[in-house]
Amino acid sequence: MWHLDCTNWLHLRGFYKSDNFIFHARYVRGHGQNCHRTKKNDGSDCMNILNAMKRKISEVMTRDIHLIAPSGSVEQAAQTMKEINVGLIPVVDGTQLLGTITDRDIAIRVVAENMNPSTTRVSEVMSSPVVTCFDDQTLKEVAALMEQKQIRRIVVLNRTYDIVGIASLGDLVVKSGREKLAGQVLEKISEPVRGQSVA
């Protein structure tokens, strides 16, 4: 097994196995200056990942978003999630973002508590405040934020604070162009801190 020491990439830590090398990422800031070449590896894999993570989140986010009012029912939210195959819906009052409702919110706060989804309002079980990012931030910045907040999905805003999309770990993994290795890296940031929920 050959080793690639890329110590200044992304705010992550740990060892992540790939087909032909081990990727070692420390919790440091930087721009990949220590992406050293080693036998049987010219460093191109590391630099490809670095370049992919410099892409804007707007390039990979889901733009076809559905919103729900706080007065909407949980049943309505669940049906919408099923129809469009999503796990998060932003909750808005007009143009104001109040929170989000996720499949996990429904499972933990409604089903597990024996609440009636047809009469329970979204406002009663939604997650708030909302963690957001801007559409001109890089995948690296958003991944670091998702790690810090221990979330798997994030609402994307433009600089005038309009909702323009939703990004998930899956978006970052698949659309970064480094599916296998990026998947292993980004799975790390989805691991919840003990006692802390994950959206």
C-alpha positions as CSV (number, residue, x, y, z in Angstrom):
1,M,0.0,0.0,0.0
2,W,1.5,3.3,-1.0
3,H,1.0,6.5,1.0
4,L,0.0,10.0,-0.1
5,D,0.6,12.7,2.5
6,C,-1.9,15.5,1.7
7,T,-1.9,17.2,5.1
8,N,-3.2,20.6,4.2
9,W,-6.4,19.6,2.5
10,L,-9.8,20.3,4.1
11,H,-10.8,20.6,7.7
12,L,-11.0,16.9,8.4
13,R,-8.9,14.3,10.2
14,G,-8.3,10.6,9.9
15,F,-7.3,8.0,7.4
16,Y,-9.4,7.3,4.3
17,K,-8.6,4.3,2.2
18,S,-8.7,4.4,-1.6
19,D,-7.8,1.8,-4.3
20,N,-4.1,2.5,-4.4
21,F,-3.3,4.8,-1.5
22,I,-4.2,6.1,1.9
23,F,-5.4,9.7,2.1
24,H,-4.2,11.4,5.3
25,A,-6.1,14.6,6.1
26,R,-5.4,16.5,9.2
27,Y,-7.6,19.2,10.8
28,V,-5.5,22.1,9.5
29,R,-5.9,25.0,7.1
30,G,-4.1,25.3,3.9
31,H,-4.1,24.8,0.2
32,G,-2.4,21.4,-0.4
33,Q,1.2,22.6,-0.3
34,N,2.2,19.3,1.4
35,C,0.7,17.1,-1.3
36,H,3.9,15.1,-1.7
37,R,4.7,12.7,-4.5
38,T,5.5,9.2,-3.5
39,K,6.4,6.0,-5.4
40,K,3.7,4.9,-7.8
41,N,1.8,8.1,-7.2
42,D,2.6,11.5,-8.8
43,G,0.2,13.4,-6.6
44,S,-2.4,13.8,-9.3
45,D,-5.2,12.1,-7.2
46,C,-4.7,14.6,-4.4
47,M,-4.7,17.6,-6.7
48,N,-7.8,16.4,-8.5
49,I,-9.6,16.3,-5.2
50,L,-8.3,19.7,-4.3
51,N,-9.5,21.2,-7.5
52,A,-12.9,19.5,-7.2
53,M,-13.4,20.9,-3.7
54,K,-12.8,24.4,-5.0
55,R,-16.0,24.2,-7.1
56,K,-18.9,26.4,-5.9
57,I,-21.8,24.7,-4.1
58,S,-24.1,26.3,-6.7
59,E,-22.6,23.8,-9.2
60,V,-23.7,20.8,-7.3
61,M,-26.8,21.8,-5.2
62,T,-30.3,20.7,-6.0
63,R,-32.2,23.7,-7.4
64,D,-35.7,22.1,-7.7
65,I,-36.8,22.9,-4.2
66,H,-40.2,22.6,-2.5
67,L,-41.2,24.8,0.4
68,I,-43.9,24.4,3.1
69,A,-45.7,26.8,5.4
70,P,-45.4,26.4,9.2
71,S,-49.2,25.8,9.2
72,G,-48.9,22.8,6.9
73,S,-49.4,19.4,8.3
74,V,-46.7,16.8,8.9
75,E,-48.6,14.4,6.7
76,Q,-48.4,16.9,3.9
77,A,-44.7,17.3,4.4
78,A,-44.2,13.5,4.4
79,Q,-46.2,13.1,1.2
80,T,-44.2,15.8,-0.5
81,M,-40.9,14.1,0.6
82,K,-42.1,10.9,-0.9
83,E,-43.3,12.4,-4.2
84,I,-40.1,14.3,-4.9
85,N,-37.7,11.9,-3.1
86,V,-36.1,14.4,-0.7
87,G,-35.4,14.3,3.0
88,L,-35.6,18.0,3.9
89,I,-38.1,20.7,3.1
90,P,-37.5,24.4,4.1
91,V,-40.3,25.9,6.2
92,V,-41.1,29.5,5.2
93,D,-43.5,32.2,6.1
94,G,-43.7,34.3,2.9
95,T,-40.0,34.9,2.1
96,Q,-38.8,34.3,5.7
97,L,-37.0,31.1,6.4
98,L,-38.2,29.8,9.7
99,G,-36.8,26.3,9.9
100,T,-36.7,22.9,8.1
101,I,-38.5,19.7,8.5
102,T,-36.7,16.5,7.8
103,D,-37.5,12.8,7.6
104,R,-35.7,12.4,10.9
105,D,-37.8,15.1,12.5
106,I,-40.9,13.2,11.4
107,A,-39.5,9.9,12.7
108,I,-38.3,11.1,16.1
109,R,-40.7,13.9,16.9
110,V,-43.9,12.6,15.4
111,V,-43.9,8.8,14.9
112,A,-41.9,8.0,18.0
113,E,-44.1,10.3,20.1
114,N,-47.3,8.8,18.7
115,M,-48.4,12.2,17.3
116,N,-51.0,12.4,14.6
117,P,-49.3,13.5,11.4
118,S,-52.5,14.8,9.9
119,T,-53.2,17.2,12.7
120,T,-49.6,18.0,13.8
121,R,-48.4,21.2,12.3
122,V,-45.0,21.5,10.8
123,S,-44.2,24.4,13.1
124,E,-44.5,22.0,16.1
125,V,-41.8,19.7,15.0
126,M,-39.5,21.6,12.6
127,S,-35.8,22.1,13.3
128,S,-34.8,25.7,14.0
129,P,-32.6,27.8,13.7
130,V,-31.5,26.7,10.2
131,V,-27.9,26.2,9.2
132,T,-27.3,27.8,5.8
133,C,-24.5,28.5,3.4
134,F,-24.2,30.9,0.4
135,D,-24.3,29.7,-3.2
136,D,-20.8,31.2,-3.9
137,Q,-19.1,29.2,-1.2
138,T,-16.8,26.3,-2.2
139,L,-17.4,22.6,-1.6
140,K,-14.5,22.7,0.8
141,E,-16.1,25.5,2.9
142,V,-19.5,23.9,2.9
143,A,-18.1,20.5,3.8
144,A,-16.3,22.0,6.8
145,L,-19.5,23.8,7.9
146,M,-21.4,20.5,7.6
147,E,-18.7,18.8,9.7
148,Q,-18.8,21.5,12.3
149,K,-22.6,21.5,12.6
150,Q,-22.9,17.7,12.2
151,I,-25.5,17.9,9.4
152,R,-26.1,16.0,6.2
153,R,-28.1,18.5,4.3
154,I,-27.9,22.3,4.1
155,V,-30.1,25.1,2.8
156,V,-28.3,27.3,0.2
157,L,-29.0,31.0,0.0
158,N,-27.9,33.7,-2.4
159,R,-26.3,36.9,-1.1
160,T,-29.8,38.6,-0.9
161,Y,-30.8,35.7,1.4
162,D,-33.2,34.1,-1.0
163,I,-33.4,30.2,-0.9
164,V,-31.8,29.0,-4.1
165,G,-31.2,25.3,-3.4
166,I,-30.4,22.5,-1.0
167,A,-27.2,20.6,-0.9
168,S,-26.6,17.1,0.7
169,L,-23.6,14.9,1.3
170,G,-24.7,13.0,-1.7
171,D,-24.4,16.1,-3.9
172,L,-20.9,16.8,-2.6
173,V,-19.9,13.2,-3.1
174,V,-21.3,12.3,-6.5
175,K,-21.0,15.7,-8.2
176,S,-17.6,16.6,-7.0
177,G,-16.2,14.1,-9.5
178,R,-14.4,12.1,-6.9
179,E,-17.1,9.7,-5.9
180,K,-15.2,6.9,-4.2
181,L,-12.7,8.9,-2.2
182,A,-14.9,11.9,-1.6
183,G,-17.6,9.6,-0.3
184,Q,-15.3,8.1,2.3
185,V,-14.1,11.5,3.3
186,L,-17.6,13.1,3.6
187,E,-19.0,10.1,5.4
188,K,-16.7,11.1,8.2
189,I,-18.4,14.5,8.7
190,S,-21.8,12.8,8.9
191,E,-20.9,10.9,12.0
192,P,-22.9,12.5,14.9
193,V,-21.3,13.7,18.0
194,R,-22.7,11.7,20.9
195,G,-25.9,13.1,22.2
196,Q,-26.3,15.5,19.2
197,S,-28.9,15.0,16.4
198,V,-28.1,15.0,12.7
199,A,-30.4,16.6,10.2
